Amino acid sequence: MKRYWVRVGREEHEVGVDESGGALLVGVGGRSHQVELTETVPSGYTLVVDNVCHDLVVQDRAGLRTLYLDGYPYAAEVGRTPRAAAGGRRAKEARTEEVRSPMPGLLVAVQVGEGTPVAMGQSLVIMEAMKMQMEIRAPHAGTVRRVHVSPGQELAAGQLLVTVE
């Protein structure tokens, strides 16, 4: 079994991954989960955890991964030791987050304006990619400091959408 330490925000988790037998068994917090991961497009996956299906987009920028799980962004650092995960950038501690496009597409709607207070998980923008719409949500509660895009705009993967403090 391979062991990893994953930091999401300020929380660190020890994760065990067993790939034997053709299935993935993932242990987190003393619980085991059966996991299937299928790449559907570059950096886009269908993730099935204990028979529950999720959409996952992975964006890797300068060693910090942003995982978009069902449209919710999570900044994550992964290491093979506890110190490796804890020693990286700590963007969440500053509580300012740049929300970026997980893939190329078209911006359909902006749901917030500058100065708008937002709750964690609140929809910020709606984008369309591969004929599907995806809500990009606030990574934490805060205030929208800047909206960097407008409806109808073509988006590149990793393009800055909204800054939330």
DSSP file (Angstrom, degrees, kcal/mol; ACC not computed):
  #  RESIDUE AA STRUCTURE BP1 BP2  ACC     N-H-->O    O-->H-N    N-H-->O    O-->H-N    TCO  KAPPA ALPHA  PHI   PSI    X-CA   Y-CA   Z-CA
    1    1 A M              0   0    0      0, 0.0     2,-0.3     0, 0.0    17,-0.2   0.000 360.0 360.0 360.0 131.1    0.0    0.0    0.0
    2    2 A K  E     -A   17   0A   0     15,-2.6    15,-2.9     2,-0.0     2,-0.4  -0.675 360.0-147.4 -86.7 142.8    1.3    3.4   -1.0
    3    3 A R  E     +A   16   0A   0     -2,-0.3     2,-0.3    13,-0.2    13,-0.2  -0.920  18.7 174.9-114.9 137.9    1.0    6.2    1.6
    4    4 A Y  E     -A   15   0A   0     11,-2.7    11,-3.2    -2,-0.4     2,-0.5  -0.941  24.2-140.3-133.5 156.0    0.5    9.9    0.8
    5    5 A W  E     -AB  14  79A   0     74,-3.0    74,-2.2    -2,-0.3     2,-0.5  -0.989  22.2-167.8-117.7 124.6   -0.1   13.0    2.9
    6    6 A V  E     -AB  13  78A   0      7,-2.9     7,-2.9    -2,-0.5     2,-0.6  -0.949   7.6-160.0-118.9 125.6   -2.6   15.4    1.4
    7    7 A R  E     +AB  12  77A   0     70,-2.8    70,-2.2    -2,-0.5     2,-0.5  -0.924   9.6 179.8-106.1 122.3   -3.2   18.9    2.7
    8    8 A V  E >   -AB  11  76A   0      3,-2.7     3,-1.8    -2,-0.6     2,-0.4  -0.965  69.7 -43.8-120.9 110.9   -6.5   20.5    1.7
    9    9 A G  T 3  S-     0   0    0     66,-1.0    84,-0.2    -2,-0.5    83,-0.1  -0.564 124.4 -25.7  65.1-124.8   -6.7   24.0    3.1
   10   10 A R  T 3  S+     0   0    0     -2,-0.4     2,-0.4    82,-0.1    -1,-0.3   0.454 120.1  94.2 -98.3  -2.7   -5.3   23.7    6.7
   11   11 A E  E <   -A    8   0A   0     -3,-1.8    -3,-2.7     2,-0.0     2,-0.4  -0.753  56.8-160.5 -96.8 136.3   -6.2   20.1    7.1
   12   12 A E  E     -A    7   0A   0     -2,-0.4     2,-0.4    -5,-0.2    -5,-0.2  -0.940   7.7-169.5-115.3 138.1   -3.8   17.3    6.5
   13   13 A H  E     -A    6   0A   0     -7,-2.9    -7,-2.9    -2,-0.4     2,-0.5  -0.977  20.8-135.2-127.8 137.2   -4.9   13.7    5.8
   14   14 A E  E     -A    5   0A   0     -2,-0.4    15,-0.7    -9,-0.2     2,-0.5  -0.809  29.5-167.0 -85.9 129.0   -2.9   10.5    5.6
   15   15 A V  E     -AC   4  28A   0    -11,-3.2   -11,-2.7    -2,-0.5     2,-0.4  -0.976  10.0-160.4-124.8 127.1   -4.1    8.5    2.6
   16   16 A G  E     -AC   3  27A   0     11,-2.3    11,-2.9    -2,-0.5     2,-0.5  -0.900   7.1-165.5-105.5 135.1   -3.3    4.9    1.8
   17   17 A V  E     -AC   2  26A   0    -15,-2.9   -15,-2.6    -2,-0.4     2,-0.5  -0.978   5.9-173.2-125.3 122.4   -3.8    3.6   -1.7
   18   18 A D  E     + C   0  25A   0      7,-2.7     7,-2.4    -2,-0.5    -2,-0.0  -0.961   7.3 175.4-115.4 116.4   -3.9   -0.1   -2.6
   19   19 A E    >   +     0   0    0     -2,-0.5     3,-0.9     5,-0.2    -1,-0.1   0.313  38.0 122.9-102.3   7.7   -3.9   -0.9   -6.3
   20   20 A S  G >   +     0   0    0      1,-0.2     3,-0.7     2,-0.1    -2,-0.1  -0.370  66.4  28.0 -72.6 149.1   -3.7   -4.6   -6.1
   21   21 A G  G 3  S-     0   0    0      1,-0.2    -1,-0.2    -2,-0.1     3,-0.1   0.625 122.3 -78.6  80.4  13.5   -6.4   -6.8   -7.6
   22   22 A G  G <  S+     0   0    0     -3,-0.9     2,-0.3     1,-0.2    -1,-0.2   0.275 109.5  93.7  81.7 -13.9   -7.3   -4.3  -10.4
   23   23 A A  S <  S-     0   0    0     -3,-0.7     2,-0.6    13,-0.1    -1,-0.2  -0.787  74.0-123.6-110.1 156.6   -9.4   -2.2   -8.0
   24   24 A L  E     - D   0  35A   0     11,-1.0    11,-2.5    -2,-0.3     2,-0.5  -0.877  22.2-171.2 -99.8 126.3   -8.4    0.9   -6.1
   25   25 A L  E     -CD  18  34A   0     -7,-2.4    -7,-2.7    -2,-0.6     2,-0.5  -0.980   7.3-169.2-116.4 121.1   -8.9    0.8   -2.4
   26   26 A V  E     -CD  17  33A   0      7,-2.9     7,-2.5    -2,-0.5     2,-0.5  -0.942   6.3-158.3-117.8 127.2   -8.3    4.1   -0.7
   27   27 A G  E     +CD  16  32A   0    -11,-2.9   -11,-2.3    -2,-0.5     2,-0.4  -0.911  18.6 164.3-107.4 126.6   -8.1    4.6    3.1
   28   28 A V  E >   -CD  15  31A   0      3,-2.6     3,-1.6    -2,-0.5   -13,-0.1  -0.989  68.3  -6.7-139.9 128.3   -8.7    8.0    4.7
   29   29 A G  T 3  S-     0   0    0    -15,-0.7     3,-0.1    -2,-0.4   -14,-0.1   0.841 128.9 -53.2  59.9  35.6   -9.4    8.7    8.4
   30   30 A G  T 3  S+     0   0    0      1,-0.2     2,-0.4     0, 0.0    -1,-0.3   0.490 117.6 106.1  80.5   1.8   -9.6    5.0    9.3
   31   31 A R  E <   -D   28   0A   0     -3,-1.6    -3,-2.6     2,-0.0     2,-0.4  -0.917  60.2-140.6-117.1 143.1  -12.2    4.2    6.6
   32   32 A S  E     -D   27   0A   0     -2,-0.4     2,-0.4    -5,-0.2    -5,-0.2  -0.801  16.6-168.7-101.9 143.7  -11.7    2.3    3.4
   33   33 A H  E     -D   26   0A   0     -7,-2.5    -7,-2.9    -2,-0.4     2,-0.5  -0.994  21.9-130.8-132.9 136.9  -13.3    3.4    0.1
   34   34 A Q  E     -D   25   0A   0     -2,-0.4    16,-3.0    -9,-0.2     2,-0.4  -0.774  35.9-170.1 -84.5 127.2  -13.6    1.6   -3.2
   35   35 A V  E     -DE  24  49A   0    -11,-2.5   -11,-1.0    -2,-0.5     2,-0.4  -0.959  19.6-173.6-128.4 136.3  -12.6    4.1   -5.9
   36   36 A E  E     - E   0  48A   0     12,-2.3    12,-2.8    -2,-0.4     2,-0.4  -0.994   8.0-171.1-123.6 135.9  -12.7    4.0   -9.7
   37   37 A L  E     + E   0  47A   0     -2,-0.4     2,-0.5    10,-0.2    10,-0.2  -0.983   4.7 179.3-131.7 120.8  -11.1    6.8  -11.7
   38   38 A T  E     - E   0  46A   0      8,-2.4     8,-2.7    -2,-0.4     2,-0.4  -0.980  25.5-133.4-125.8 122.8  -11.6    7.2  -15.5
   39   39 A E  E     + E   0  45A   0     -2,-0.5     6,-0.3     6,-0.2    -2,-0.0  -0.615  26.8 173.2 -74.3 125.8  -10.1   10.0  -17.5
   40   40 A T  E     -     0   0A   0      4,-2.6     5,-0.2     1,-0.4    -1,-0.2   0.756  69.9  -3.5-103.0 -34.1  -12.8   11.4  -19.8
   41   41 A V  E >  S- E   0  44A   0      3,-1.5     3,-2.8     0, 0.0    -1,-0.4  -0.923 105.8 -59.8-146.2 165.2  -10.8   14.4  -21.3
   42   42 A P  T 3  S-     0   0    0      0, 0.0     3,-0.1     0, 0.0    -3,-0.0  -0.328 127.8  -2.6 -53.5 124.4   -7.3   15.7  -20.5
   43   43 A S  T 3  S+     0   0    0      1,-0.2    15,-2.4    14,-0.1     2,-0.4   0.506 115.2 106.7  68.3   8.4   -7.3   16.5  -16.8
   44   44 A G  E <   +EF  41  57A   0     -3,-2.8    -4,-2.6    13,-0.2    -3,-1.5  -0.963  46.3 174.8-119.6 135.4  -11.0   15.6  -16.5
   45   45 A Y  E     -EF  39  56A   0     11,-3.5    11,-2.4    -2,-0.4     2,-0.6  -0.915  35.7-130.3-136.7 156.6  -12.2   12.5  -14.8
   46   46 A T  E     -EF  38  55A   0     -8,-2.7    -8,-2.4    -2,-0.3     2,-0.5  -0.970  32.9-164.0-101.2 123.1  -15.2   10.5  -13.7
   47   47 A L  E     -EF  37  54A   0      7,-2.7     7,-2.7    -2,-0.6     2,-0.6  -0.944   8.0-169.9-113.5 122.9  -14.6    9.6  -10.1
   48   48 A V  E     -EF  36  53A   0    -12,-2.8   -12,-2.3    -2,-0.5     2,-0.5  -0.961   5.0-177.9-115.5 117.6  -16.7    6.9   -8.4
   49   49 A V  E >  S-EF  35  52A   0      3,-2.5     3,-1.5    -2,-0.6   -14,-0.2  -0.964  75.0 -21.0-118.4 117.1  -16.3    6.5   -4.7
   50   50 A D  T 3  S-     0   0    0    -16,-3.0    -1,-0.2    -2,-0.5   -15,-0.1   0.907 128.8 -50.8  49.7  47.0  -18.3    3.7   -3.0
   51   51 A N  T 3  S+     0   0    0    -17,-0.3     2,-0.5     1,-0.2    -1,-0.3   0.603 112.8 120.2  68.5  15.7  -20.7    3.7   -6.0
   52   52 A V  E <   -F   49   0A   0     -3,-1.5    -3,-2.5     2,-0.0     2,-0.3  -0.959  57.2-139.0-111.0 125.1  -21.3    7.5   -5.9
   53   53 A C  E     +F   48   0A   0     -2,-0.5     2,-0.3    -5,-0.2    -5,-0.2  -0.628  24.7 174.4 -90.8 138.0  -20.3    9.2   -9.2
   54   54 A H  E     -F   47   0A   0     -7,-2.7    -7,-2.7    -2,-0.3     2,-0.5  -0.953  30.4-123.3-136.1 155.0  -18.5   12.6   -9.2
   55   55 A D  E     -F   46   0A   0     -2,-0.3    15,-2.9    -9,-0.2     2,-0.4  -0.871  32.1-171.8 -95.7 133.9  -17.0   14.9  -11.8
   56   56 A L  E     -FG  45  69A   0    -11,-2.4   -11,-3.5    -2,-0.5     2,-0.4  -0.994  13.2-177.7-132.4 129.3  -13.3   15.7  -11.2
   57   57 A V  E     -FG  44  68A   0     11,-1.6    11,-3.0    -2,-0.4     2,-0.5  -0.995  13.6-155.8-122.9 132.1  -11.1   18.2  -12.9
   58   58 A V  E     - G   0  67A   0    -15,-2.4     2,-0.5    -2,-0.4     9,-0.2  -0.929   9.7-175.5-113.3 127.1   -7.4   18.5  -11.8
   59   59 A Q  E     - G   0  66A   0      7,-2.5     7,-3.3    -2,-0.5     2,-0.6  -0.987   5.9-164.7-122.2 124.6   -5.4   21.6  -12.4
   60   60 A D  E     + G   0  65A   0     -2,-0.5     2,-0.4     5,-0.2     5,-0.2  -0.941  15.3 166.3-115.0 116.1   -1.7   21.6  -11.5
   61   61 A R  E >   - G   0  64A   0      3,-2.3     3,-2.0    -2,-0.6    -2,-0.0  -0.964  69.7 -24.9-134.0 116.0    0.0   25.0  -11.2
   62   62 A A  T 3  S-     0   0    0     -2,-0.4     3,-0.1     1,-0.3    -1,-0.1   0.863 124.0 -50.5  54.1  42.7    3.4   25.5   -9.6
   63   63 A G  T 3  S+     0   0    0      1,-0.2     2,-0.6    25,-0.1    15,-0.3   0.345 117.3 107.4  82.5  -8.2    3.1   22.4   -7.4
   64   64 A L  E <   -G   61   0A   0     -3,-2.0    -3,-2.3    13,-0.1     2,-0.4  -0.916  57.4-152.4-106.8 123.1   -0.3   23.3   -6.0
   65   65 A R  E     -GH  60  76A   0     11,-2.3    11,-3.8    -2,-0.6     2,-0.6  -0.760   3.9-157.9 -94.3 136.9   -3.2   21.3   -7.3
   66   66 A T  E     -GH  59  75A   0     -7,-3.3    -7,-2.5    -2,-0.4     2,-0.5  -0.974  10.2-161.0-110.6 122.8   -6.7   22.6   -7.6
   67   67 A L  E     -GH  58  74A   0      7,-3.2     7,-2.1    -2,-0.6     2,-0.8  -0.903   6.1-158.0-104.3 125.4   -9.3   19.9   -7.6
   68   68 A Y  E     -GH  57  73A   0    -11,-3.0   -11,-1.6    -2,-0.5     2,-0.7  -0.878  14.0-174.6-102.6 100.7  -12.7   20.8   -8.9
   69   69 A L  E >  S-GH  56  72A   0      3,-2.4     3,-1.9    -2,-0.8   -13,-0.2  -0.873  75.9 -23.8-101.6 111.3  -15.0   18.2   -7.4
   70   70 A D  T 3  S-     0   0    0    -15,-2.9    -1,-0.2    -2,-0.7   -14,-0.1   0.844 129.3 -50.6  52.6  36.8  -18.5   18.6   -8.8
   71   71 A G  T 3  S+     0   0    0    -16,-0.3    66,-1.9     1,-0.3    -1,-0.3   0.274 112.8 119.2  89.8 -10.9  -17.6   22.2   -9.5
   72   72 A Y  E <   - H   0  69A   0     -3,-1.9    -3,-2.4    64,-0.2     2,-0.3  -0.783  59.7-135.4 -89.8 125.7  -16.3   23.0   -6.0
   73   73 A P  E     - H   0  68A   0      0, 0.0     2,-0.4     0, 0.0    -5,-0.2  -0.631  22.9-178.3 -84.4 138.2  -12.6   24.1   -6.0
   74   74 A Y  E     - H   0  67A   0     -7,-2.1    -7,-3.2    -2,-0.3     2,-0.4  -0.985  20.5-141.8-133.4 122.2  -10.2   22.6   -3.4
   75   75 A A  E     - H   0  66A   0     -2,-0.4   -66,-1.0    -9,-0.2     2,-0.4  -0.723  31.5-178.2 -81.0 129.3   -6.5   23.6   -3.2
   76   76 A A  E     -BH   8  65A   0    -11,-3.8   -11,-2.3    -2,-0.4     2,-0.4  -0.981  23.0-163.3-136.0 142.9   -4.5   20.5   -2.4
   77   77 A E  E     -B    7   0A   0    -70,-2.2   -70,-2.8    -2,-0.4     2,-0.4  -0.980  14.3-161.2-120.7 138.1   -0.8   19.7   -1.8
   78   78 A V  E     +B    6   0A   0     -2,-0.4     2,-0.3   -15,-0.3   -72,-0.2  -0.967  15.3 163.9-124.6 135.3    0.3   16.1   -2.0
   79   79 A G  E     -B    5   0A   0    -74,-2.2   -74,-3.0    -2,-0.4    -2,-0.0  -0.948  43.6-128.6-142.6 163.9    3.5   14.6   -0.5
   80   80 A R  S    S+     0   0    0     -2,-0.3   -77,-0.1   -76,-0.2   -74,-0.1   0.553  99.6  38.9 -88.5  -8.9    5.0   11.2    0.3
   81   81 A T  S  > S-     0   0    0    -76,-0.2     4,-1.4     1,-0.1     3,-0.3  -0.933  90.0-112.3-133.1 159.0    5.8   12.4    3.9
   82   82 A P  H  > S+     0   0    0      0, 0.0     4,-1.9     0, 0.0     5,-0.2   0.889 117.0  52.3 -58.4 -38.6    3.9   14.6    6.3
   83   83 A R  H  > S+     0   0    0      1,-0.2     4,-2.0     2,-0.2     5,-0.1   0.841 102.5  58.9 -68.6 -32.5    6.5   17.4    6.0
   84   84 A A  H  4 S+     0   0    0     -3,-0.3     4,-0.4     1,-0.2    -1,-0.2   0.909 110.7  41.2 -64.5 -41.2    6.3   17.5    2.2
   85   85 A A  H >< S+     0   0    0     -4,-1.4     3,-0.7     1,-0.2    -1,-0.2   0.887 118.9  45.9 -72.2 -37.9    2.6   18.2    2.2
   86   86 A A  H 3< S+     0   0    0     -4,-1.9    -2,-0.2     1,-0.2    -1,-0.2   0.723 105.3  61.8 -77.6 -21.1    2.9   20.7    5.0
   87   87 A G  T 3< S+     0   0    0     -4,-2.0    -1,-0.2    -5,-0.2    -2,-0.2   0.518  87.2  88.6 -87.2  -4.0    6.0   22.5    3.6
   88   88 A G  S <  S-     0   0    0     -3,-0.7   -25,-0.1    -4,-0.4   -11,-0.1   0.037  93.4 -50.7 -80.6-169.3    4.4   23.8    0.4
   89   89 A R        -     0   0    0      1,-0.1    -1,-0.2     2,-0.0     2,-0.2  -0.264  43.8-152.3 -59.7 150.5    2.6   27.0   -0.4
   90   90 A R    >>  +     0   0    0      1,-0.1     4,-0.8    -3,-0.1     3,-0.6  -0.555  30.1 157.7-126.4  67.9   -0.2   27.8    2.0
   91   91 A A  H >>>S+     0   0    0      1,-0.2     5,-0.7    -2,-0.2     3,-0.5   0.835  71.6  58.4 -61.8 -34.1   -2.6   29.8   -0.2
   92   92 A K  H >45S+     0   0    0      1,-0.2     3,-1.2     2,-0.2    -1,-0.2   0.842  94.6  64.2 -67.7 -32.4   -5.6   29.1    2.0
   93   93 A E  H <45S+     0   0    0     -3,-0.6    -1,-0.2     1,-0.3    -2,-0.2   0.842 100.9  50.9 -63.3 -31.4   -4.0   30.6    5.2
   94   94 A A  H <<5S-     0   0    0     -4,-0.8    -1,-0.3    -3,-0.5    -2,-0.2   0.674 103.3-140.1 -75.9 -15.5   -4.0   34.0    3.6
   95   95 A R  T <<5 +     0   0    0     -3,-1.2     2,-0.5    -4,-0.5    -3,-0.2   0.665  65.3 117.2  62.6  19.3   -7.7   33.4    2.8
   96   96 A T      < -     0   0    0     -5,-0.7     2,-0.4    46,-0.1    69,-0.2  -0.980  43.7-176.5-111.8 127.3   -7.3   35.0   -0.6
   97   97 A E  E     -I  164   0B   0     67,-3.1    67,-2.6    -2,-0.5     2,-0.7  -0.984  23.7-146.4-130.8 131.0   -8.0   32.7   -3.4
   98   98 A E  E     -I  163   0B   0     -2,-0.4     2,-0.5    65,-0.2    65,-0.2  -0.859  20.6-149.9 -91.1 115.3   -7.7   33.1   -7.2
   99   99 A V  E     -I  162   0B   0     63,-3.3    62,-3.1    -2,-0.7    63,-1.4  -0.779  21.2-171.6 -90.5 124.5  -10.5   31.0   -8.7
  100  100 A R  E     -I  160   0B   0     -2,-0.5    60,-0.2    60,-0.2    59,-0.1  -0.765  30.6 -93.8-119.2 159.6   -9.4   29.8  -12.1
  101  101 A S        -     0   0    0     58,-2.5    57,-3.2    -2,-0.3    58,-0.1  -0.545  26.3-150.5 -69.9 128.9  -11.1   28.0  -15.0
  102  102 A P  S    S-     0   0    0      0, 0.0    -1,-0.1     0, 0.0    55,-0.1   0.700  76.1  -2.8 -75.6 -17.4  -10.5   24.3  -14.8
  103  103 A M  S    S-     0   0    0     53,-0.2    56,-0.1    56,-0.1    55,-0.1  -0.968  91.3 -73.1-161.0 166.7  -10.6   23.8  -18.6
  104  104 A P  S    S+     0   0    0      0, 0.0     2,-0.3     0, 0.0    52,-0.2  -0.366  71.5 111.9 -65.9 150.7  -11.2   25.8  -21.8
  105  105 A G  E     -K  155   0C   0     50,-1.8    50,-3.8    24,-0.1     2,-0.4  -0.977  63.0 -65.3 174.5-163.2  -14.7   26.8  -22.5
  106  106 A L  E     -KL 154 128C   0     22,-2.7    22,-2.9    -2,-0.3     2,-0.6  -0.954  38.7-126.3-117.9 132.2  -17.2   29.7  -22.8
  107  107 A L  E     + L   0 127C   0     46,-2.9    45,-3.4    -2,-0.4    20,-0.3  -0.694  29.0 177.5 -79.2 118.1  -18.3   31.9  -19.8
  108  108 A V  E     -     0   0C   0     18,-2.5     2,-0.3    -2,-0.6    19,-0.2   0.882  60.0  -4.9 -88.4 -44.6  -22.1   31.7  -19.7
  109  109 A A  E     - L   0 126C   0     17,-1.8    17,-2.7    42,-0.1     2,-0.5  -0.998  49.2-140.4-153.9 148.7  -22.8   33.8  -16.6
  110  110 A V  E     - L   0 125C   0     -2,-0.3    15,-0.3    15,-0.2    14,-0.1  -0.973  16.5-170.8-108.2 122.3  -21.2   35.7  -13.8
  111  111 A Q        +     0   0    0     13,-3.0     2,-0.3    -2,-0.5    14,-0.2   0.572  63.8  42.4 -91.6 -11.4  -23.2   35.2  -10.6
  112  112 A V        -     0   0    0     12,-0.8     2,-0.3     4,-0.0     6,-0.0  -0.860  64.4-145.0-133.9 164.1  -21.5   37.7   -8.4
  113  113 A G    >   -     0   0    0     -2,-0.3     3,-1.9     1,-0.0    31,-0.3  -0.804  43.4 -73.5-123.0 168.8  -20.1   41.3   -8.5
  114  114 A E  T 3  S+     0   0    0     -2,-0.3    31,-0.2     1,-0.3    32,-0.1  -0.404 120.8  23.5 -62.6 135.0  -17.1   42.9   -6.9
  115  115 A G  T 3  S+     0   0    0     29,-3.8    -1,-0.3     1,-0.3    30,-0.1   0.354  88.1 139.7  89.4  -4.6  -17.7   43.5   -3.2
  116  116 A T    <   -     0   0    0     -3,-1.9    28,-2.7    28,-0.2    -1,-0.3  -0.574  52.4-130.5 -74.4 126.8  -20.3   40.7   -3.0
  117  117 A P  E     -N  143   0D   0      0, 0.0     2,-0.3     0, 0.0    26,-0.3  -0.604  31.0-166.6 -72.8 139.0  -20.1   38.6    0.2
  118  118 A V  E     -N  142   0D   0     24,-3.1    24,-2.3    -2,-0.3     2,-0.3  -0.945  16.0-135.3-129.7 150.0  -20.1   34.9   -0.7
  119  119 A A    >   -     0   0    0     -2,-0.3     3,-2.3    22,-0.2    19,-0.3  -0.678  44.9 -84.8 -94.7 154.7  -20.6   31.7    1.3
  120  120 A M  T 3  S+     0   0    0      1,-0.3    21,-0.1    -2,-0.3     3,-0.1  -0.396 119.1  19.1 -57.5 130.9  -18.4   28.7    0.8
  121  121 A G  T 3  S+     0   0    0     17,-2.5    -1,-0.3     1,-0.3     2,-0.1   0.363  88.7 142.9  88.7  -5.3  -19.7   26.7   -2.2
  122  122 A Q    <   -     0   0    0     -3,-2.3    16,-2.5    15,-0.1    -1,-0.3  -0.443  60.8-101.9 -69.3 141.6  -21.8   29.6   -3.6
  123  123 A S  E     + M   0 137C   0     14,-0.2    14,-0.2     1,-0.2     3,-0.1  -0.453  42.0 172.9 -66.1 128.6  -21.8   29.7   -7.4
  124  124 A L  E     -     0   0C   0     12,-3.1   -13,-3.0     1,-0.4   -12,-0.8   0.820  64.5  -5.6-100.7 -50.5  -19.5   32.4   -8.7
  125  125 A V  E     -LM 110 136C   0     11,-1.4    11,-2.8   -15,-0.3     2,-0.5  -0.950  57.5-136.7-142.0 160.4  -19.6   31.8  -12.5
  126  126 A I  E     -LM 109 135C   0    -17,-2.7   -18,-2.5    -2,-0.3   -17,-1.8  -0.990  26.1-178.3-120.5 126.9  -21.2   29.3  -14.9
  127  127 A M  E     -LM 107 134C   0      7,-2.6     7,-3.1    -2,-0.5     2,-0.5  -0.847  18.3-139.2-121.1 160.1  -19.0   28.1  -17.8
  128  128 A E  E     +LM 106 133C   0    -22,-2.9   -22,-2.7    -2,-0.3     2,-0.3  -0.977  25.4 164.8-121.0 130.9  -19.8   25.7  -20.7
  129  129 A A  E >   - M   0 132C   0      3,-2.7     3,-1.5    -2,-0.5   -24,-0.1  -0.986  69.9  -1.1-144.4 133.8  -17.3   23.2  -21.9
  130  130 A M  T 3  S-     0   0    0     -2,-0.3     3,-0.1     1,-0.3    -1,-0.1   0.871 129.1 -58.8  54.5  40.9  -17.9   20.2  -24.2
  131  131 A K  T 3  S+     0   0    0      1,-0.2     2,-0.4    -3,-0.0    -1,-0.3   0.659 117.5 107.9  64.4  19.9  -21.6   21.1  -24.3
  132  132 A M  E <   -M  129   0C   0     -3,-1.5    -3,-2.7     2,-0.0     2,-0.3  -0.974  64.5-133.1-124.8 142.1  -22.0   20.8  -20.6
  133  133 A Q  E     -M  128   0C   0     -2,-0.4     2,-0.4    -5,-0.2    -5,-0.2  -0.744  21.1-169.7 -93.9 143.0  -22.5   23.7  -18.1
  134  134 A M  E     -M  127   0C   0     -7,-3.1    -7,-2.6    -2,-0.3     2,-0.4  -0.997  15.8-140.3-134.2 128.6  -20.4   23.7  -14.9
  135  135 A E  E     -M  126   0C   0     -2,-0.4     2,-0.6    -9,-0.2    -9,-0.2  -0.749  12.8-150.0 -84.4 132.2  -20.8   26.0  -11.9
  136  136 A I  E     -M  125   0C   0    -11,-2.8   -12,-3.1    -2,-0.4   -11,-1.4  -0.927  23.8-156.8-102.0 125.2  -17.5   27.2  -10.4
  137  137 A R  E     -M  123   0C   0    -66,-1.9   -14,-0.2    -2,-0.6   -15,-0.1  -0.609  22.1 -89.9-111.0 160.8  -18.0   27.8   -6.7
  138  138 A A        -     0   0    0    -16,-2.5   -17,-2.5   -19,-0.3    -1,-0.1  -0.461  26.6-147.3 -67.4 131.9  -16.4   29.8   -3.9
  139  139 A P  S    S-     0   0    0      0, 0.0     2,-0.3     0, 0.0    -1,-0.1   0.713  78.2  -5.2 -74.8 -19.9  -13.6   27.9   -2.2
  140  140 A H  S    S-     0   0    0    -21,-0.1     2,-0.1   -18,-0.1   -19,-0.1  -0.971  88.7 -77.9-161.0 166.6  -14.4   29.6    1.1
  141  141 A A  S    S+     0   0    0     -2,-0.3     2,-0.3   -21,-0.1   -22,-0.2  -0.464  76.9  96.9 -69.0 145.2  -16.6   32.2    2.7
  142  142 A G  E    S-N  118   0D   0    -24,-2.3   -24,-3.1    -2,-0.1     2,-0.4  -0.962  70.1 -58.8 170.7-152.3  -15.5   35.8    2.0
  143  143 A T  E     -N  117   0D   0     -2,-0.3    22,-2.8   -26,-0.3     2,-0.6  -0.982  42.0-116.8-128.2 137.0  -15.9   38.8   -0.3
  144  144 A V  E     +J  164   0B   0    -28,-2.7   -29,-3.8    -2,-0.4    20,-0.2  -0.624  31.7 179.1 -72.1 117.1  -15.4   39.0   -4.0
  145  145 A R  E     +     0   0B   0     18,-2.6     2,-0.3    -2,-0.6    -1,-0.2   0.818  64.7   4.1 -88.1 -35.0  -12.5   41.4   -4.5
  146  146 A R  E     -J  163   0B   0     17,-1.3    17,-2.6   -33,-0.1     2,-0.6  -0.978  51.3-152.0-156.0 137.6  -12.4   41.2   -8.3
  147  147 A V  E     -J  162   0B   0     -2,-0.3    15,-0.2    15,-0.2   -33,-0.1  -0.963  15.1-174.7-106.3 121.5  -14.2   39.7  -11.2
  148  148 A H        +     0   0    0     13,-3.1     2,-0.3    -2,-0.6    14,-0.2   0.434  59.4  48.6 -99.2  -1.2  -11.8   39.2  -14.1
  149  149 A V        -     0   0    0     12,-0.6    12,-0.0     4,-0.0     6,-0.0  -0.827  61.9-146.7-135.7 169.0  -14.1   37.9  -16.8
  150  150 A S    >   -     0   0    0     -2,-0.3     3,-1.6   -41,-0.0   -43,-0.2  -0.973  38.7 -81.1-138.4 155.0  -17.4   38.8  -18.5
  151  151 A P  T 3  S+     0   0    0      0, 0.0   -43,-0.2     0, 0.0     3,-0.1  -0.177 113.4  28.7 -55.7 143.4  -20.2   36.7  -20.0
  152  152 A G  T 3  S+     0   0    0    -45,-3.4     2,-0.2     1,-0.3   -44,-0.1   0.314  88.4 135.0  89.6  -7.9  -19.6   35.5  -23.5
  153  153 A Q    <   -     0   0    0     -3,-1.6   -46,-2.9   -46,-0.2     2,-0.3  -0.529  58.3-122.8 -78.5 138.3  -15.9   35.4  -23.1
  154  154 A E  E     -K  106   0C   0     -2,-0.2     2,-0.4   -48,-0.2   -48,-0.2  -0.648  31.9-148.2 -75.7 134.3  -13.8   32.4  -24.3
  155  155 A L  E     -K  105   0C   0    -50,-3.8   -50,-1.8    -2,-0.3     2,-0.3  -0.847   6.7-149.2-110.6 142.3  -11.9   30.9  -21.4
  156  156 A A    >   -     0   0    0     -2,-0.4     3,-2.0   -52,-0.2   -55,-0.3  -0.714  41.2 -86.8 -97.9 156.9   -8.5   29.2  -21.4
  157  157 A A  T 3  S+     0   0    0     -2,-0.3    -1,-0.1     1,-0.3   -54,-0.1  -0.455 117.3  16.2 -61.3 131.2   -7.6   26.5  -19.0
  158  158 A G  T 3  S+     0   0    0    -57,-3.2    -1,-0.3     1,-0.3     2,-0.1   0.478  88.0 153.5  84.0   2.6   -6.2   28.1  -15.8
  159  159 A Q    <   -     0   0    0     -3,-2.0   -58,-2.5   -58,-0.1     2,-0.3  -0.435  52.2-108.5 -68.6 137.3   -7.6   31.6  -16.7
  160  160 A L  E     +I  100   0B   0    -60,-0.2   -60,-0.2     1,-0.2    -1,-0.1  -0.495  44.9 166.4 -67.9 126.5   -8.3   33.8  -13.7
  161  161 A L  E     -     0   0B   0    -62,-3.1   -13,-3.1     1,-0.4   -12,-0.6   0.828  58.4  -3.7-105.4 -56.6  -12.0   34.2  -13.1
  162  162 A V  E     -IJ  99 147B   0    -63,-1.4   -63,-3.3   -15,-0.2     2,-0.5  -0.990  53.2-141.4-144.8 144.4  -12.6   35.7   -9.7
  163  163 A T  E     -IJ  98 146B   0    -17,-2.6   -18,-2.6    -2,-0.3   -17,-1.3  -0.961  21.2-169.2-109.5 126.1  -10.6   36.7   -6.6
  164  164 A V  E      IJ  97 144B   0    -67,-2.6   -67,-3.1    -2,-0.5   -20,-0.2  -0.959 360.0 360.0-117.6 128.9  -12.2   35.9   -3.2
  165  165 A E              0   0    0    -22,-2.8   -21,-0.1    -2,-0.4    -1,-0.1   0.358 360.0 360.0-109.3 360.0  -10.8   37.2    0.1
